[in-house]
Every structure is written in structure tokens, then in C-alpha cells.
Amino acid sequence: ASGIVFVGPYLHYFYCFLWSLGSHLQKRYNTSRRQQVILQVLLDQTIGIILFYPVYYYVYEYCEAIFGLQTLGPVVERATSKMMQGGNLMSVLKMNWAVWIPAQICTFWFVPERLRVIVSNIVSVFWNCYLCTKVA
């Protein structure tokens, strides 16, 4: 449920922004492909994840409460607790960088724009399995 409510829309619009930024930089400043990829990955792995992960914990807990027919009262406390528990958020961020930086460099550099969503979705299947062990 969190994928439909938050992950899908967030990633769709954020990656549309990144791809249009790359095109804009190339047209306006004649940047090289390498410069575009570096900037896209840098933005994705800084601003993108800084916005994404904290919100993901809360959306996940709200979806669990709503679809699990639980009370919404302690949702914020549960999400905050899971995020801060034993450096959980930091371990997720470190693993994110280990997986997604190489994946995004390859995706932005080698994969045609029309196939990037498919490639990212394939990596996401495995990433989501890991992430569920950290958030659940």
C-alpha cells in the first residue's frame, strides 16, 4: 500500500525532474553526459533520499495501521521509534548508497530513458525486500 500511496508517485515525479534537469543542463549549458549523470546521482542520493526515507517510515506505519485495522494514535511514535532504533535510518542510508549509487550511475549513463523505470523496478524488487526487514 505504501508503494501506491507514496513510493510510486514520489519516485515518478522525482525522476521526471532529474531526467528533465539532465536535458536542461545539456541544452542550456552544453554539459557532458558525465556531468549530467554525476549531478543526477548526487541529487538523487542527497536531496532525494533525505526527503524520501523519513517520510517513508511514517507512510508505512500509517498504511499498516489503516489496512491492519489498528488505531492511528501511536503511528507517529512507532515510526519515529523504528527510524531511530539502533541507528536504523543510518544503516538504511548506508545500504541505500551501496546499492543505489552504482545502480543509478548505470541507469542514468547506459539505459535509454524509456527503459529506466523498468531497470529501476528490477533493482527495487530486491531493495524493497531489504527495506521491509528494516521498517517492518
Secondary structure, DSSP 8 states (H G I E B T S, - for coil): -HIIIIIHHHHHHHHHHHHHHHHHHHHHH---HHHHHHHHHHHIIIIIHHHHHHHHHHHHHHHHHHHTT--STTHHHHHHHHHHGGGHHHHHHHHHHHHHHHHHHHHHHHS-GGGHHHHHHHHHHHHHHHHHHHH-
